[in-house]
Amino acid sequence: MSETPQETAAPERRRSSPWLHAVPWAITLACFAYLYRRIDAAAGPDTSAIAYLAQVFAGVDWALWLALMLPYSLLFTAVDTLVLWRAVNWFNARVPYTSLFPVRASAYIITLLNEQVGKGAIAVYLNRTRGVPGWQVGSSMLFIMFCEFFYLLSWATLGYALMHERLPATFAVLPWLFVGALIFFAGFVWWFRTERAPFGDGLRNRDLLRSFRMARPHQYWAIVVLRSPAMLGAFWVYAQAAGLFGVETTVTQMLGLLPVIFFSALLPLPGRPGPVVLWVLLFPDHVAEITAFGLIQHNAFLLFNAAIGLVFLRRANRELFGSVTASAERA
């Protein structure tokens, strides 16, 4: 009798999951429908929206655009690996940066399909080569994601302070969100650092939160600082790239706008429509140009990272399977 509710509950959960997967796609389709209407209106009665976009793409100097984006993708990969290396060496095992770089880069290939599976590939590497349990790697990844939120929020708040007059009114919540996040951060760190927590001691001691128990306050902000060169490089690269699409802007303007746009990308939607819609709201006089720019910048960037991963794939396999073979021979 006691097994019947469990047996009947499982099919219900399976039936509800497709709807949960459909919601992000529905939002994405709504965003692209909005973009299509805006482009179609800007194109005028004699030109279709697709033809108007094609004219924008035809006018881009793609060789120069590649010369901007490929070095930036390398910079991002180097910084992303630096953040991973720092967290892994703090909380898991001593691993050289040069060993992690090809693995981190190659994981971008899998990330095209599923970001979590890509992170799982890194966990497999650390488990096979250094004997680090998967849950420990997961804890470090969770720590990095936690710091990522504060990284984006900090830069977005600075961006709002510099360019609030150009941003939609809804972003006025950013300074308040930042203050609230700082208060939460102080309480969060205290909760993990105190010897006797007044509540949630069982939750605090879970394996997945191991990195938070080990972390010192300055290590959170060290991750924010270590990741910042990628943002600093993006200000110049995105300003130059926007000009190639016919949207003239400055590095100073990007300093105010880009962090907020990156912060909007936290919404996990297929095709990254959130940042593209925000670009259109910020540059309403260049609807087609900024739409093409946003679509290319935020999606081709993922492809470039995966392409870098392909270059280092053989090295990553050697780091992974070569270490496994050596361990087997020693045994």
NORBEL-V450071 format. One record per residue. N is the residue number from 1. SS is DSSP state (2 for helix, 1 for strand, 0 for the rest). PHI is phi in whole degrees, -180 to 180 (none if undefined). D_LAST is the distance of its C-alpha to the last C-alpha in Angstrom with 1 decimal. Layout:
n=N ss=SS phi=PHI d_last=D_LAST
n=N ss=SS phi=PHI d_last=D_LAST
This chain:
n=1 ss=0 phi=none d_last=50.7
n=2 ss=2 phi=-70 d_last=48.2
n=3 ss=2 phi=-84 d_last=45.9
n=4 ss=2 phi=-63 d_last=48.7
n=5 ss=2 phi=-60 d_last=48.9
n=6 ss=2 phi=-66 d_last=45.1
n=7 ss=2 phi=-66 d_last=45.4
n=8 ss=2 phi=-82 d_last=48.4
n=9 ss=2 phi=-74 d_last=47.0
n=10 ss=2 phi=-60 d_last=44.0
n=11 ss=2 phi=-61 d_last=46.2
n=12 ss=2 phi=-64 d_last=48.3
n=13 ss=2 phi=-65 d_last=45.4
n=14 ss=2 phi=-67 d_last=44.4
n=15 ss=2 phi=-70 d_last=48.0
n=16 ss=2 phi=-80 d_last=48.3
n=17 ss=2 phi=-63 d_last=45.2
n=18 ss=2 phi=-59 d_last=46.8
n=19 ss=2 phi=-66 d_last=49.6
n=20 ss=2 phi=-65 d_last=47.3
n=21 ss=2 phi=-71 d_last=45.6
n=22 ss=2 phi=-77 d_last=49.1
n=23 ss=2 phi=-59 d_last=50.5
n=24 ss=2 phi=-59 d_last=48.6
n=25 ss=2 phi=-68 d_last=49.7
n=26 ss=2 phi=-65 d_last=53.3
n=27 ss=2 phi=-65 d_last=53.4
n=28 ss=2 phi=-62 d_last=52.1
n=29 ss=2 phi=-62 d_last=54.7
n=30 ss=2 phi=-63 d_last=57.4
n=31 ss=2 phi=-65 d_last=56.4
n=32 ss=2 phi=-70 d_last=56.5
n=33 ss=2 phi=-65 d_last=59.8
n=34 ss=2 phi=-63 d_last=61.2
n=35 ss=2 phi=-64 d_last=60.0
n=36 ss=2 phi=-62 d_last=61.5
n=37 ss=2 phi=-63 d_last=64.9
n=38 ss=2 phi=-65 d_last=64.9
n=39 ss=2 phi=-69 d_last=64.2
n=40 ss=2 phi=-62 d_last=66.7
n=41 ss=2 phi=-67 d_last=69.3
n=42 ss=2 phi=-71 d_last=68.7
n=43 ss=2 phi=-69 d_last=68.8
n=44 ss=0 phi=88 d_last=72.4
n=45 ss=0 phi=-72 d_last=74.2
n=46 ss=0 phi=-95 d_last=74.0
n=47 ss=0 phi=-134 d_last=70.2
n=48 ss=0 phi=-77 d_last=67.4
n=49 ss=2 phi=-62 d_last=64.5
n=50 ss=2 phi=-66 d_last=62.0
n=51 ss=2 phi=-65 d_last=64.3
n=52 ss=2 phi=-64 d_last=64.7
n=53 ss=2 phi=-64 d_last=60.9
n=54 ss=2 phi=-62 d_last=60.6
n=55 ss=2 phi=-63 d_last=63.1
n=56 ss=2 phi=-64 d_last=61.0
n=57 ss=2 phi=-63 d_last=57.8
n=58 ss=2 phi=-67 d_last=59.9
n=59 ss=0 phi=-88 d_last=61.1
n=60 ss=0 phi=-86 d_last=57.7
n=61 ss=0 phi=-82 d_last=56.5
n=62 ss=2 phi=-71 d_last=53.0
n=63 ss=2 phi=-65 d_last=51.9
n=64 ss=2 phi=-68 d_last=52.7
n=65 ss=2 phi=-63 d_last=51.1
n=66 ss=2 phi=-63 d_last=47.8
n=67 ss=2 phi=-65 d_last=48.2
n=68 ss=2 phi=-83 d_last=48.4
n=69 ss=2 phi=-80 d_last=45.7
n=70 ss=2 phi=-64 d_last=42.8
n=71 ss=2 phi=-63 d_last=42.6
n=72 ss=2 phi=-67 d_last=43.1
n=73 ss=2 phi=-63 d_last=40.2
n=74 ss=2 phi=-64 d_last=38.0
n=75 ss=2 phi=-60 d_last=39.3
n=76 ss=2 phi=-62 d_last=38.6
n=77 ss=2 phi=-63 d_last=35.0
n=78 ss=2 phi=-64 d_last=34.5
n=79 ss=2 phi=-70 d_last=36.1
n=80 ss=2 phi=-62 d_last=34.3
n=81 ss=2 phi=-67 d_last=30.9
n=82 ss=2 phi=-61 d_last=32.3
n=83 ss=2 phi=-64 d_last=33.1
n=84 ss=2 phi=-61 d_last=29.7
n=85 ss=2 phi=-58 d_last=27.9
n=86 ss=2 phi=-64 d_last=30.2
n=87 ss=2 phi=-67 d_last=29.7
n=88 ss=2 phi=-63 d_last=25.9
n=89 ss=2 phi=-72 d_last=25.8
n=90 ss=2 phi=-73 d_last=28.4
n=91 ss=2 phi=-112 d_last=26.9
n=92 ss=0 phi=-123 d_last=23.2
n=93 ss=0 phi=-161 d_last=21.0
n=94 ss=0 phi=-80 d_last=21.7
n=95 ss=0 phi=-129 d_last=21.5
n=96 ss=0 phi=-63 d_last=23.5
n=97 ss=2 phi=-57 d_last=26.6
n=98 ss=2 phi=-66 d_last=25.8
n=99 ss=2 phi=-82 d_last=22.5
n=100 ss=2 phi=-78 d_last=24.4
n=101 ss=2 phi=-57 d_last=27.5
n=102 ss=2 phi=-64 d_last=26.4
n=103 ss=2 phi=-71 d_last=24.7
n=104 ss=2 phi=-62 d_last=27.9
n=105 ss=2 phi=-64 d_last=30.1
n=106 ss=2 phi=-67 d_last=28.4
n=107 ss=2 phi=-65 d_last=28.7
n=108 ss=2 phi=-63 d_last=32.5
n=109 ss=2 phi=-63 d_last=32.4
n=110 ss=2 phi=-70 d_last=31.4
n=111 ss=2 phi=-62 d_last=33.8
n=112 ss=0 phi=-57 d_last=36.7
n=113 ss=0 phi=-92 d_last=36.2
n=114 ss=0 phi=-158 d_last=35.0
n=115 ss=2 phi=-64 d_last=34.3
n=116 ss=2 phi=-67 d_last=32.2
n=117 ss=2 phi=-66 d_last=29.9
n=118 ss=2 phi=-60 d_last=29.5
n=119 ss=2 phi=-68 d_last=28.5
n=120 ss=2 phi=-63 d_last=26.1
n=121 ss=2 phi=-64 d_last=24.3
n=122 ss=2 phi=-66 d_last=23.9
n=123 ss=2 phi=-63 d_last=22.5
n=124 ss=2 phi=-62 d_last=19.9
n=125 ss=2 phi=-60 d_last=18.9
n=126 ss=2 phi=-67 d_last=18.7
n=127 ss=2 phi=-70 d_last=16.7
n=128 ss=2 phi=-76 d_last=14.0
n=129 ss=2 phi=-96 d_last=13.9
n=130 ss=2 phi=-124 d_last=14.9
n=131 ss=0 phi=71 d_last=14.4
n=132 ss=0 phi=-79 d_last=18.2
n=133 ss=0 phi=-59 d_last=19.7
n=134 ss=2 phi=-58 d_last=22.1
n=135 ss=2 phi=-68 d_last=25.1
n=136 ss=2 phi=-69 d_last=24.6
n=137 ss=2 phi=-64 d_last=24.8
n=138 ss=2 phi=-59 d_last=27.7
n=139 ss=2 phi=-65 d_last=29.4
n=140 ss=2 phi=-66 d_last=29.2
n=141 ss=2 phi=-63 d_last=30.6
n=142 ss=2 phi=-64 d_last=33.4
n=143 ss=2 phi=-61 d_last=34.1
n=144 ss=2 phi=-63 d_last=34.5
n=145 ss=2 phi=-63 d_last=36.8
n=146 ss=2 phi=-61 d_last=38.9
n=147 ss=2 phi=-67 d_last=39.4
n=148 ss=2 phi=-60 d_last=40.2
n=149 ss=2 phi=-61 d_last=43.1
n=150 ss=2 phi=-69 d_last=44.5
n=151 ss=2 phi=-61 d_last=44.0
n=152 ss=2 phi=-67 d_last=46.0
n=153 ss=2 phi=-66 d_last=48.5
n=154 ss=2 phi=-64 d_last=49.2
n=155 ss=2 phi=-67 d_last=49.8
n=156 ss=2 phi=-66 d_last=51.8
n=157 ss=2 phi=-67 d_last=54.0
n=158 ss=2 phi=-62 d_last=54.6
n=159 ss=2 phi=-61 d_last=55.5
n=160 ss=2 phi=-64 d_last=57.9
n=161 ss=2 phi=-62 d_last=59.5
n=162 ss=2 phi=-85 d_last=60.2
n=163 ss=2 phi=-132 d_last=61.2
n=164 ss=2 phi=-63 d_last=62.2
n=165 ss=2 phi=-70 d_last=65.5
n=166 ss=2 phi=-95 d_last=63.7
n=167 ss=0 phi=-95 d_last=61.3
n=168 ss=0 phi=-57 d_last=62.2
n=169 ss=2 phi=-60 d_last=63.7
n=170 ss=2 phi=-62 d_last=60.7
n=171 ss=2 phi=-78 d_last=58.6
n=172 ss=2 phi=-65 d_last=60.8
n=173 ss=2 phi=-75 d_last=58.5
n=174 ss=2 phi=-58 d_last=55.8
n=175 ss=2 phi=-59 d_last=57.1
n=176 ss=2 phi=-69 d_last=57.4
n=177 ss=2 phi=-64 d_last=53.9
n=178 ss=2 phi=-66 d_last=52.6
n=179 ss=2 phi=-63 d_last=54.4
n=180 ss=2 phi=-63 d_last=53.2
n=181 ss=2 phi=-66 d_last=49.6
n=182 ss=2 phi=-66 d_last=49.9
n=183 ss=2 phi=-64 d_last=51.3
n=184 ss=2 phi=-61 d_last=48.5
n=185 ss=2 phi=-61 d_last=45.9
n=186 ss=2 phi=-61 d_last=47.4
n=187 ss=2 phi=-68 d_last=47.4
n=188 ss=2 phi=-64 d_last=43.9
n=189 ss=2 phi=-64 d_last=42.4
n=190 ss=2 phi=-60 d_last=44.4
n=191 ss=2 phi=-62 d_last=43.2
n=192 ss=2 phi=-83 d_last=39.6
n=193 ss=2 phi=-88 d_last=40.3
n=194 ss=0 phi=-70 d_last=42.7
n=195 ss=0 phi=-69 d_last=41.5
n=196 ss=0 phi=-127 d_last=43.5
n=197 ss=0 phi=-75 d_last=44.2
n=198 ss=0 phi=-71 d_last=47.5
n=199 ss=0 phi=-158 d_last=46.2
n=200 ss=0 phi=63 d_last=43.1
n=201 ss=2 phi=-64 d_last=40.7
n=202 ss=2 phi=-64 d_last=38.6
n=203 ss=2 phi=-65 d_last=38.4
n=204 ss=2 phi=-61 d_last=37.6
n=205 ss=0 phi=-92 d_last=34.5
n=206 ss=0 phi=-68 d_last=32.9
n=207 ss=2 phi=-58 d_last=29.3
n=208 ss=2 phi=-66 d_last=30.5
n=209 ss=2 phi=-101 d_last=32.8
n=210 ss=2 phi=-56 d_last=30.3
n=211 ss=2 phi=-62 d_last=30.9
n=212 ss=2 phi=-70 d_last=34.7
n=213 ss=2 phi=-69 d_last=34.3
n=214 ss=2 phi=-84 d_last=32.5
n=215 ss=0 phi=-70 d_last=34.7
n=216 ss=0 phi=-96 d_last=37.7
n=217 ss=2 phi=-54 d_last=40.9
n=218 ss=2 phi=-69 d_last=40.7
n=219 ss=2 phi=-71 d_last=37.3
n=220 ss=2 phi=-60 d_last=39.0
n=221 ss=2 phi=-76 d_last=41.5
n=222 ss=2 phi=-62 d_last=39.1
n=223 ss=2 phi=-64 d_last=37.6
n=224 ss=2 phi=-60 d_last=41.2
n=225 ss=2 phi=-67 d_last=41.9
n=226 ss=2 phi=-63 d_last=38.7
n=227 ss=2 phi=-83 d_last=39.5
n=228 ss=2 phi=-63 d_last=43.2
n=229 ss=2 phi=-56 d_last=43.0
n=230 ss=2 phi=-65 d_last=42.4
n=231 ss=2 phi=-69 d_last=45.6
n=232 ss=2 phi=-62 d_last=47.6
n=233 ss=2 phi=-67 d_last=46.6
n=234 ss=2 phi=-65 d_last=47.6
n=235 ss=2 phi=-57 d_last=51.2
n=236 ss=2 phi=-73 d_last=52.0
n=237 ss=2 phi=-63 d_last=50.1
n=238 ss=2 phi=-69 d_last=51.7
n=239 ss=2 phi=-65 d_last=55.1
n=240 ss=2 phi=-68 d_last=55.0
n=241 ss=2 phi=-66 d_last=53.6
n=242 ss=2 phi=-60 d_last=56.3
n=243 ss=2 phi=-62 d_last=58.9
n=244 ss=2 phi=-66 d_last=57.7
n=245 ss=0 phi=-92 d_last=58.5
n=246 ss=0 phi=90 d_last=61.9
n=247 ss=0 phi=-114 d_last=61.4
n=248 ss=0 phi=-80 d_last=62.3
n=249 ss=0 phi=-148 d_last=60.7
n=250 ss=0 phi=-116 d_last=59.7
n=251 ss=2 phi=-62 d_last=56.6
n=252 ss=2 phi=-63 d_last=58.5
n=253 ss=2 phi=-65 d_last=59.1
n=254 ss=2 phi=-64 d_last=55.5
n=255 ss=2 phi=-59 d_last=54.6
n=256 ss=2 phi=-86 d_last=56.7
n=257 ss=2 phi=-97 d_last=55.9
n=258 ss=2 phi=-62 d_last=52.3
n=259 ss=2 phi=-59 d_last=50.5
n=260 ss=2 phi=-67 d_last=52.7
n=261 ss=2 phi=-66 d_last=51.8
n=262 ss=2 phi=-63 d_last=48.1
n=263 ss=2 phi=-65 d_last=48.5
n=264 ss=2 phi=-68 d_last=50.2
n=265 ss=0 phi=-74 d_last=47.1
n=266 ss=0 phi=-63 d_last=45.3
n=267 ss=0 phi=-70 d_last=47.0
n=268 ss=0 phi=-79 d_last=44.3
n=269 ss=0 phi=-116 d_last=46.6
n=270 ss=0 phi=-62 d_last=45.8
n=271 ss=0 phi=82 d_last=47.2
n=272 ss=0 phi=53 d_last=47.7
n=273 ss=2 phi=-75 d_last=51.4
n=274 ss=2 phi=-57 d_last=52.0
n=275 ss=2 phi=-60 d_last=51.8
n=276 ss=2 phi=-66 d_last=53.8
n=277 ss=2 phi=-62 d_last=56.6
n=278 ss=2 phi=-66 d_last=56.7
n=279 ss=2 phi=-57 d_last=57.0
n=280 ss=2 phi=-65 d_last=60.0
n=281 ss=2 phi=-65 d_last=61.6
n=282 ss=2 phi=-82 d_last=61.3
n=283 ss=0 phi=-128 d_last=62.7
n=284 ss=2 phi=-67 d_last=65.2
n=285 ss=2 phi=-85 d_last=67.2
n=286 ss=2 phi=-134 d_last=64.3
n=287 ss=2 phi=-60 d_last=63.0
n=288 ss=2 phi=-66 d_last=61.8
n=289 ss=2 phi=-62 d_last=60.4
n=290 ss=2 phi=-76 d_last=58.5
n=291 ss=2 phi=-66 d_last=57.2
n=292 ss=2 phi=-61 d_last=55.9
n=293 ss=2 phi=-61 d_last=54.4
n=294 ss=2 phi=-64 d_last=52.7
n=295 ss=2 phi=-62 d_last=51.3
n=296 ss=2 phi=-69 d_last=49.8
n=297 ss=2 phi=-61 d_last=48.5
n=298 ss=2 phi=-87 d_last=46.7
n=299 ss=2 phi=-111 d_last=45.2
n=300 ss=2 phi=-65 d_last=44.7
n=301 ss=2 phi=-57 d_last=42.8
n=302 ss=2 phi=-65 d_last=40.1
n=303 ss=2 phi=-67 d_last=40.1
n=304 ss=2 phi=-64 d_last=39.8
n=305 ss=2 phi=-61 d_last=36.8
n=306 ss=2 phi=-65 d_last=35.2
n=307 ss=2 phi=-65 d_last=36.2
n=308 ss=2 phi=-62 d_last=34.5
n=309 ss=2 phi=-61 d_last=31.4
n=310 ss=2 phi=-64 d_last=31.7
n=311 ss=2 phi=-62 d_last=31.9
n=312 ss=0 phi=-100 d_last=28.6
n=313 ss=2 phi=-63 d_last=26.9
n=314 ss=2 phi=-63 d_last=25.0
n=315 ss=2 phi=-64 d_last=23.8
n=316 ss=2 phi=-64 d_last=22.8
n=317 ss=2 phi=-63 d_last=20.8
n=318 ss=2 phi=-68 d_last=19.1
n=319 ss=2 phi=-63 d_last=18.4
n=320 ss=2 phi=-79 d_last=17.0
n=321 ss=2 phi=-79 d_last=15.2
n=322 ss=2 phi=-65 d_last=14.3
n=323 ss=2 phi=-68 d_last=12.3
n=324 ss=2 phi=-65 d_last=10.7
n=325 ss=2 phi=-64 d_last=9.8
n=326 ss=2 phi=-63 d_last=8.7
n=327 ss=2 phi=-65 d_last=6.3
n=328 ss=2 phi=-67 d_last=5.1
n=329 ss=2 phi=-68 d_last=5.4
n=330 ss=2 phi=-65 d_last=3.8
n=331 ss=0 phi=-68 d_last=0.0
